[in-house]
């Protein structure tokens, strides 16, 4: 919406045109304030969901780090590679989550 400018000279005369324009400005300010409140609530919900995701990712990382394959006999090269890949993947997840936590710490809405 494009608002008409508020002119000081119209204010002095207190014309009906000025009052109408002033009311339009007030209504737009109220709409903007409401939109900001909705946006802030959505951002808070998003941050909460991000924190929950981070906790879940850490949990998956812990499981991957501690993953063991019970062997019958000697371990094969494939099994060693699988366990190594899980540990590497867990390390990557931890790195990502450390960065996410730094981001979330800086993004707190008060």
N, CA and C atoms as an extended XYZ file, in Angstrom:
330
Properties=species:S:1:pos:R:3:atomname:S:1:resname:S:1:resid:I:1 pbc="F F F"
N         0.852       -1.172        0.000 N   UNK     1
C         0.000        0.000        0.000 CA  UNK     1
C         0.899        1.238        0.000 C   UNK     1
N         0.544        2.190       -0.812 N   UNK     2
C         1.282        3.445       -0.877 CA  UNK     2
C         0.477        4.486       -0.097 C   UNK     2
N         1.102        5.036        0.918 N   UNK     3
C         0.439        6.027        1.762 CA  UNK     3
C         0.712        7.425        1.239 C   UNK     3
N        -0.297        8.264        1.388 N   UNK     4
C        -0.096        9.678        1.033 CA  UNK     4
C         0.756       10.321        2.123 C   UNK     4
N         1.598       11.254        1.748 N   UNK     5
C         2.457       11.897        2.752 CA  UNK     5
C         1.644       12.762        3.707 C   UNK     5
N         2.118       12.847        4.933 N   UNK     6
C         1.510       13.733        5.929 CA  UNK     6
C         2.230       15.076        5.849 C   UNK     6
N         1.484       16.088        5.539 N   UNK     7
C         2.058       17.433        5.403 CA  UNK     7
C         1.789       18.233        6.674 C   UNK     7
N         2.800       18.938        7.117 N   UNK     8
C         2.668       19.749        8.321 CA  UNK     8
C         1.609       20.823        8.145 C   UNK     8
N         1.538       21.407        6.973 N   UNK     9
C         0.543       22.475        6.732 CA  UNK     9
C        -0.871       21.929        6.881 C   UNK     9
N        -1.102       20.687        6.472 N   UNK    10
C        -2.428       20.077        6.641 CA  UNK    10
C        -2.721       19.843        8.122 C   UNK    10
N        -1.685       19.546        8.892 N   UNK    11
C        -1.845       19.330       10.324 CA  UNK    11
C        -2.333       20.603       11.010 C   UNK    11
N        -1.766       21.717       10.620 N   UNK    12
C        -2.133       23.003       11.221 CA  UNK    12
C        -3.597       23.314       10.951 C   UNK    12
N        -4.053       23.005        9.741 N   UNK    13
C        -5.444       23.298        9.367 CA  UNK    13
C        -6.407       22.228        9.874 C   UNK    13
N        -5.871       21.081       10.284 N   UNK    14
C        -6.677       19.968       10.797 CA  UNK    14
C        -7.835       19.645        9.862 C   UNK    14
N        -7.499       19.505        8.600 N   UNK    15
C        -8.524       19.256        7.581 CA  UNK    15
C        -8.989       17.802        7.637 C   UNK    15
N       -10.187       17.544        7.095 N   UNK    16
C       -10.666       16.155        7.016 CA  UNK    16
C        -9.717       15.294        6.182 C   UNK    16
N        -9.111       15.857        5.161 N   UNK    17
C        -8.138       15.136        4.352 CA  UNK    17
C        -6.962       14.683        5.217 C   UNK    17
N        -6.476       15.580        6.087 N   UNK    18
C        -5.362       15.239        6.973 CA  UNK    18
C        -5.752       14.119        7.929 C   UNK    18
N        -6.930       14.221        8.507 N   UNK    19
C        -7.381       13.183        9.447 CA  UNK    19
C        -7.520       11.823        8.762 C   UNK    19
N        -8.033       11.833        7.549 N   UNK    20
C        -8.171       10.592        6.787 CA  UNK    20
C        -6.787        9.993        6.489 C   UNK    20
N        -5.865       10.847        6.088 N   UNK    21
C        -4.505       10.386        5.797 CA  UNK    21
C        -3.837        9.866        7.071 C   UNK    21
N        -4.032       10.563        8.179 N   UNK    22
C        -3.462       10.146        9.456 CA  UNK    22
C        -4.015        8.787        9.878 C   UNK    22
N        -5.308        8.585        9.699 N   UNK    23
C        -5.911        7.295       10.044 CA  UNK    23
C        -5.345        6.168        9.173 C   UNK    23
N        -5.115        6.469        7.914 N   UNK    24
C        -4.528        5.453        7.031 CA  UNK    24
C        -3.119        5.085        7.513 C   UNK    24
N        -2.345        6.082        7.944 N   UNK    25
C        -1.006        5.819        8.474 CA  UNK    25
C        -1.077        4.994        9.756 C   UNK    25
N        -2.005        5.344       10.632 N   UNK    26
C        -2.150        4.604       11.891 CA  UNK    26
C        -2.539        3.148       11.629 C   UNK    26
N        -3.470        2.946       10.683 N   UNK    27
C        -3.899        1.582       10.360 CA  UNK    27
C        -2.730        0.782        9.793 C   UNK    27
N        -1.943        1.396        8.931 N   UNK    28
C        -0.795        0.698        8.352 CA  UNK    28
C         0.238        0.359        9.433 C   UNK    28
N         0.445        1.256       10.390 N   UNK    29
C         1.358        0.965       11.498 CA  UNK    29
C         0.863       -0.209       12.332 C   UNK    29
N        -0.434       -0.272       12.585 N   UNK    30
C        -1.005       -1.391       13.335 CA  UNK    30
C        -0.822       -2.704       12.571 C   UNK    30
N        -1.067       -2.671       11.258 N   UNK    31
C        -0.889       -3.876       10.435 CA  UNK    31
C         0.572       -4.329       10.448 C   UNK    31
N         1.473       -3.364       10.343 N   UNK    32
C         2.903       -3.689       10.355 CA  UNK    32
C         3.305       -4.277       11.697 C   UNK    32
N         2.822       -3.690       12.780 N   UNK    33
C         3.150       -4.211       14.115 CA  UNK    33
C         2.633       -5.638       14.273 C   UNK    33
N         1.455       -5.915       13.782 N   UNK    34
C         0.896       -7.269       13.867 CA  UNK    34
C         1.720       -8.245       13.028 C   UNK    34
N         2.121       -7.817       11.850 N   UNK    35
C         2.945       -8.672       10.989 CA  UNK    35
C         4.283       -8.989       11.661 C   UNK    35
N         4.856       -8.020       12.327 N   UNK    36
C         6.126       -8.231       13.028 CA  UNK    36
C         5.943       -9.234       14.162 C   UNK    36
N         4.824       -9.141       14.895 N   UNK    37
C         4.562      -10.092       15.976 CA  UNK    37
C         4.441      -11.514       15.431 C   UNK    37
N         3.736      -11.676       14.305 N   UNK    38
C         3.572      -12.994       13.686 CA  UNK    38
C         4.931      -13.533       13.243 C   UNK    38
N         5.736      -12.668       12.642 N   UNK    39
C         7.073      -13.071       12.194 CA  UNK    39
C         7.948      -13.493       13.370 C   UNK    39
N         7.894      -12.753       14.461 N   UNK    40
C         8.701      -13.099       15.636 CA  UNK    40
C         8.278      -14.447       16.213 C   UNK    40
N         6.980      -14.720       16.274 N   UNK    41
C         6.509      -16.017       16.772 CA  UNK    41
C         6.995      -17.143       15.874 C   UNK    41
N         6.939      -16.931       14.560 N   UNK    42
C         7.393      -17.954       13.621 CA  UNK    42
C         8.895      -18.192       13.776 C   UNK    42
N         9.655      -17.133       13.972 N   UNK    43
C        11.106      -17.274       14.156 CA  UNK    43
C        11.429      -18.010       15.449 C   UNK    43
N        10.689      -17.731       16.509 N   UNK    44
C        10.908      -18.448       17.768 CA  UNK    44
C        10.615      -19.937       17.605 C   UNK    44
N         9.526      -20.258       16.880 N   UNK    45
C         9.207      -21.668       16.631 CA  UNK    45
C        10.305      -22.324       15.791 C   UNK    45
N        10.821      -21.593       14.815 N   UNK    46
C        11.892      -22.120       13.976 CA  UNK    46
C        13.145      -22.392       14.800 C   UNK    46
N        13.515      -21.472       15.684 N   UNK    47
C        14.694      -21.676       16.525 CA  UNK    47
C        14.510      -22.873       17.452 C   UNK    47
N        13.315      -23.030       17.982 N   UNK    48
C        13.023      -24.179       18.843 CA  UNK    48
C        13.167      -25.479       18.050 C   UNK    48
N        12.647      -25.489       16.827 N   UNK    49
C        12.753      -26.685       15.984 CA  UNK    49
C        14.218      -26.960       15.627 C   UNK    49
N        14.991      -25.910       15.387 N   UNK    50
C        16.410      -26.086       15.076 CA  UNK    50
C        17.146      -26.707       16.262 C   UNK    50
N        16.813      -26.267       17.471 N   UNK    51
C        17.451      -26.834       18.663 CA  UNK    51
C        17.096      -28.307       18.815 C   UNK    51
N        15.851      -28.655       18.539 N   UNK    52
C        15.425      -30.049       18.622 CA  UNK    52
C        16.137      -30.879       17.555 C   UNK    52
N        16.268      -30.331       16.360 N   UNK    53
C        17.002      -31.018       15.303 CA  UNK    53
C        18.455      -31.246       15.716 C   UNK    53
N        19.051      -30.252       16.322 N   UNK    54
C        20.439      -30.368       16.756 CA  UNK    54
C        20.594      -31.485       17.787 C   UNK    54
N        19.665      -31.555       18.739 N   UNK    55
C        19.718      -32.632       19.735 CA  UNK    55
C        19.604      -34.001       19.052 C   UNK    55
N        18.694      -34.117       18.080 N   UNK    56
C        18.506      -35.384       17.379 CA  UNK    56
C        19.759      -35.744       16.570 C   UNK    56
N        20.365      -34.753       15.949 N   UNK    57
C        21.584      -34.998       15.166 CA  UNK    57
C        22.721      -35.469       16.082 C   UNK    57
N        22.853      -34.841       17.249 N   UNK    58
C        23.873      -35.275       18.206 CA  UNK    58
C        23.634      -36.723       18.639 C   UNK    58
N        22.378      -37.074       18.832 N   UNK    59
C        22.042      -38.434       19.231 CA  UNK    59
C        22.457      -39.424       18.137 C   UNK    59
N        22.147      -39.102       16.885 N   UNK    60
C        22.535      -39.968       15.767 CA  UNK    60
C        24.057      -40.078       15.701 C   UNK    60
N        24.738      -38.965       15.919 N   UNK    61
C        26.198      -38.957       15.905 CA  UNK    61
C        26.773      -39.878       16.985 C   UNK    61
N        26.186      -39.829       18.170 N   UNK    62
C        26.641      -40.708       19.252 CA  UNK    62
C        26.450      -42.180       18.882 C   UNK    62
N        25.315      -42.486       18.279 N   UNK    63
C        25.054      -43.874       17.879 CA  UNK    63
C        26.063      -44.315       16.820 C   UNK    63
N        26.312      -43.454       15.845 N   UNK    64
C        27.277      -43.796       14.796 CA  UNK    64
C        28.685      -43.967       15.357 C   UNK    64
N        29.060      -43.092       16.290 N   UNK    65
C        30.406      -43.171       16.877 CA  UNK    65
C        30.614      -44.472       17.629 C   UNK    65
N        29.571      -44.926       18.286 N   UNK    66
C        29.695      -46.144       19.085 CA  UNK    66
C        29.279      -47.405       18.364 C   UNK    66
N        29.010      -47.292       17.071 N   UNK    67
C        28.526      -48.452       16.311 CA  UNK    67
C        29.584      -49.546       16.257 C   UNK    67
N        29.143      -50.752       16.558 N   UNK    68
C        30.042      -51.904       16.522 CA  UNK    68
C        29.332      -53.031       15.786 C   UNK    68
N        30.114      -53.769       15.070 N   UNK    69
C        29.583      -54.946       14.388 CA  UNK    69
C        30.140      -56.177       15.103 C   UNK    69
N        29.240      -57.021       15.569 N   UNK    70
C        29.680      -58.265       16.200 CA  UNK    70
C        30.138      -59.209       15.100 C   UNK    70
N        31.323      -59.666       15.235 N   UNK    71
C        31.931      -60.478       14.185 CA  UNK    71
C        31.993      -61.947       14.573 C   UNK    71
N        31.922      -62.756       13.567 N   UNK    72
C        32.185      -64.185       13.727 CA  UNK    72
C        33.508      -64.401       12.997 C   UNK    72
N        34.532      -64.610       13.752 N   UNK    73
C        35.853      -64.763       13.142 CA  UNK    73
C        36.529      -63.407       12.974 C   UNK    73
N        37.415      -63.321       11.994 N   UNK    74
C        38.162      -62.081       11.753 CA  UNK    74
C        37.302      -61.063       11.006 C   UNK    74
N        37.616      -59.780       11.257 N   UNK    75
C        36.862      -58.740       10.548 CA  UNK    75
C        37.403      -58.608        9.127 C   UNK    75
N        36.520      -58.274        8.245 N   UNK    76
C        36.915      -58.082        6.854 CA  UNK    76
C        37.236      -56.614        6.621 C   UNK    76
N        37.850      -56.362        5.493 N   UNK    77
C        38.179      -54.974        5.146 CA  UNK    77
C        36.906      -54.141        4.990 C   UNK    77
N        35.855      -54.744        4.439 N   UNK    78
C        34.581      -54.031        4.266 CA  UNK    78
C        33.994      -53.597        5.607 C   UNK    78
N        34.042      -54.485        6.559 N   UNK    79
C        33.502      -54.159        7.883 CA  UNK    79
C        34.290      -53.028        8.521 C   UNK    79
N        35.613      -53.064        8.381 N   UNK    80
C        36.443      -51.987        8.925 CA  UNK    80
C        36.131      -50.657        8.232 C   UNK    80
N        35.893      -50.701        6.926 N   UNK    81
C        35.558      -49.484        6.188 CA  UNK    81
C        34.189      -48.949        6.607 C   UNK    81
N        33.255      -49.827        6.837 N   UNK    82
C        31.914      -49.404        7.275 CA  UNK    82
C        32.007      -48.690        8.618 C   UNK    82
N        32.708      -49.304        9.561 N   UNK    83
C        32.851      -48.693       10.887 CA  UNK    83
C        33.598      -47.369       10.776 C   UNK    83
N        34.645      -47.308        9.955 N   UNK    84
C        35.376      -46.052        9.739 CA  UNK    84
C        34.496      -44.982        9.112 C   UNK    84
N        33.654      -45.379        8.166 N   UNK    85
C        32.749      -44.427        7.520 CA  UNK    85
C        31.736      -43.889        8.529 C   UNK    85
N        31.213      -44.758        9.386 N   UNK    86
C        30.277      -44.306       10.413 CA  UNK    86
C        30.934      -43.290       11.342 C   UNK    86
N        32.157      -43.569       11.746 N   UNK    87
C        32.869      -42.646       12.645 CA  UNK    87
C        33.143      -41.309       11.947 C   UNK    87
N        33.519      -41.359       10.682 N   UNK    88
C        33.763      -40.129        9.915 CA  UNK    88
C        32.466      -39.333        9.753 C   UNK    88
N        31.376      -40.036        9.460 N   UNK    89
C        30.085      -39.378        9.324 CA  UNK    89
C        29.657      -38.737       10.644 C   UNK    89
N        29.894      -39.438       11.744 N   UNK    90
C        29.582      -38.891       13.074 CA  UNK    90
C        30.398      -37.636       13.331 C   UNK    90
N        31.659      -37.651       12.926 N   UNK    91
C        32.521      -36.474       13.094 CA  UNK    91
C        31.993      -35.290       12.281 C   UNK    91
N        31.551      -35.545       11.056 N   UNK    92
C        30.984      -34.490       10.218 CA  UNK    92
C        29.702      -33.917       10.836 C   UNK    92
N        28.861      -34.804       11.336 N   UNK    93
C        27.629      -34.344       11.980 CA  UNK    93
C        27.968      -33.467       13.179 C   UNK    93
N        28.935      -33.875       13.974 N   UNK    94
C        29.330      -33.076       15.142 CA  UNK    94
C        29.835      -31.696       14.716 C   UNK    94
N        30.622      -31.639       13.648 N   UNK    95
C        31.123      -30.347       13.164 CA  UNK    95
C        29.972      -29.445       12.729 C   UNK    95
N        29.031      -30.022       12.004 N   UNK    96
C        27.869      -29.249       11.552 CA  UNK    96
C        27.067      -28.750       12.749 C   UNK    96
N        26.866      -29.613       13.725 N   UNK    97
C        26.064      -29.232       14.886 CA  UNK    97
C        26.761      -28.188       15.744 C   UNK    97
N        28.087      -28.231       15.813 N   UNK    98
C        28.806      -27.179       16.541 CA  UNK    98
C        28.559      -25.822       15.885 C   UNK    98
N        28.593      -25.795       14.559 N   UNK    99
C        28.335      -24.548       13.840 CA  UNK    99
C        26.876      -24.103       14.020 C   UNK    99
N        25.954      -25.058       13.991 N   UNK   100
C        24.541      -24.726       14.180 CA  UNK   100
C        24.317      -24.121       15.572 C   UNK   100
N        24.966      -24.709       16.583 N   UNK   101
C        24.817      -24.195       17.943 CA  UNK   101
C        25.378      -22.781       18.070 C   UNK   101
N        26.489      -22.514       17.394 N   UNK   102
C        27.027      -21.144       17.404 CA  UNK   102
C        26.037      -20.191       16.740 C   UNK   102
N        25.458      -20.618       15.625 N   UNK   103
C        24.473      -19.803       14.920 CA  UNK   103
C        23.251      -19.555       15.796 C   UNK   103
N        22.743      -20.612       16.405 N   UNK   104
C        21.559      -20.472       17.246 CA  UNK   104
C        21.835      -19.598       18.466 C   UNK   104
N        23.043      -19.693       19.004 N   UNK   105
C        23.401      -18.848       20.139 CA  UNK   105
C        23.390      -17.376       19.765 C   UNK   105
N        23.753      -17.071       18.529 N   UNK   106
C        23.761      -15.685       18.061 CA  UNK   106
C        22.397      -15.229       17.573 C   UNK   106
N        21.501      -16.172       17.324 N   UNK   107
C        20.215      -15.829       16.732 CA  UNK   107
C        19.075      -15.779       17.737 C   UNK   107
N        19.360      -15.880       19.008 N   UNK   108
C        18.308      -15.869       20.023 CA  UNK   108
C        17.483      -14.591       19.938 C   UNK   108
N        16.168      -14.757       19.953 N   UNK   109
C        15.251      -13.619       19.984 CA  UNK   109
C        14.829      -13.409       21.425 C   UNK   109
N        15.007      -12.238       21.880 N   UNK   110
C        14.660      -11.946       23.275 CA  UNK   110
C        13.309      -11.324       23.386 C   UNK   110
